[in-house]
Amino acid sequence: MTSLLVPFRHLVVIHYHLRPGGVRRVMEKSLPLLLAAGCSEHATVTFAFGGTGVAEWEEELRQSLAPHQVRFLRVPAFGYFSESRLPPARRREKIRQALADLVPAHETKETLIWTHNMALGRNLILADEIVRWVGVRGLALISQHHDFWFENRWGRWKEMRQSGYRTLADVARVTFGGSGAMVFINRADQQLWKRHLPQRTVWVPNAVSPPAPPTQRRLRTVKGQLAKFLGDDGPLWVVPTRFLRRKNLAEAVLLTRWLRPEAWLLTTAGISSAGEQSYARGLSAAARRGGWRVRFGILSGSGGGLATIDEMIAAAEVILLTSVQEGFGLPILEAAAAGKPLVARKLPRLQQDFCAMGIDFPQGYDEVSVPRALFDWPKEQARQRQLWRNAKAALPTPLRGMMGAPLEEGPTVPFSRLTLDAQLEILALPIEASWAACRDLNPYLVTWRSLAAKGQFEVAPWPTEKNSLLASKVMIGHWRRAVLQSRRRAADPKVVADLQNKLINRSLNGKLQFPVLME
């Protein structure tokens, strides 16, 4: 592989925020690899972000990246468009000035820009100004895509139009049409783009390596603190995530209560955006009413000093990932890396990645089937039809004919395809009653319940360093390819608009539509 003639001396990382969760986790895990792939031994790393800083995390990152110098620059205009009252023109002005100040003229050739999730569409003005800035200044750019705005997030379309972007082609231009390299975290996305833009697209899976386990003394301390916080020392089943609808947390509650009734179900982080508040309030209130052994956002607020994410995973008996939608599914790797059993919903888009990595999670499942008799089916059907009508109306007019159909008639339905109201009806039933009604529909769960009681869940083995696509040397190679493509010229706007349309068409498939994401 071609070597870099001049390593970059300045790496600028741009994201909407530094909230706990997947992207921040990806940044901290991938940074050392990207620095090794394309930066000098004493580079400066600048984080430019919206929202508020996180002092403890910032200090830990500084220490982990030494001898590189790390600095943090808060630019409120970089945050989510929906969370600011700035008029679009004023926001653009502030973003443009902040970008101009980020990289002095004499550093242009020495600077690499690394952006995150611009295709999520939370601030199209920022994405647009980055495209313009990089093009005018001739900066090297790696644009990393974790999720897309058109995947069950059609409420963003109105927001985008308010930002001044009136057509799908406009959105494609600012999210995908700039110069530089595009990094995709799963092959299903990258392969589509690679067929049309082979010189600009790189697959770089999210980086995870087996963590240094906490000492036995520290682990006892963590478990003791958690037991005191929770009120007893029951087994811990952990979903390492923020409070997000797409994580399908009601299903995690159901599975935990069915398979290990004495366990505590814990999520690590709390609510991160206004759009999740209604869902979070509804599920949290139901948990309180029912006295469920559930705590959401255990490391938020008063629980913030209990443990780190890695310590929570080490303390867990089982890790869960019940998501209906993921760009990658980091907890799957984190569980395998930590040697922990995993209960995870299989997402077809990700299966080829984990197969290629040699990660096979034995407690993987497709759906949890429930009989319609467990909830008010006529009301649920009416709710779903209304949600579909609302979702279809929110689409750009040319796309409305692509919208998949709502839930079909049938004696059983997947739990994941119910609204939160219907899910909560099922969770409100005595747990043995819902189990009795559903166990014959899900025979694999009968086996798992027996294994869970005995502590005999299987663990996905971590691949050997020699054969692993996740080995540090291999991952540095992925990032080096991205760095080498980082000065590529901008793509043809017609090509990126067409590719975005193909991805949209895929996302509107009825099998990928979930009521819980439409509420």
Secondary structure by P-SEA (a helix, b strand, c coil): cccccccccbbbbbcccccccaaaaaaaaaaaaaaaaccccbbbbbbbbcccccaaaaaaaaaaaccbbbbbbbcccccccccccccaaaaaaaaaaaaaacccccccccbbbbbccccccccaaaaaaaaaaaaaabbbbbbbbccccccccccaaaaaaaaccccaaaaaaaacccccbbbbccaaaaaaaaacccccbbbbcccccccccccaaaaaaaaaaaaaaaccccbbbbcccccccccaaaaaaaaaaaccccbbbbbccccccccaaaaaaaaaaaaaaaccccccccccccccccccaaaaaaaccbbbbbcccccccaaaaaaaaaccccccccccccaaaaaaacccccccccbbbbbccccaaaaaaaaaaaaaaaaaaacccccccccccccccccccccccccaaaaaaaaaccaaaaaaacccccaaaaaaaaaaaacccccccccccccccccaaaaaaaaaaaaaacccccccaaaaaaaaaaaaaaaaccccccccccc
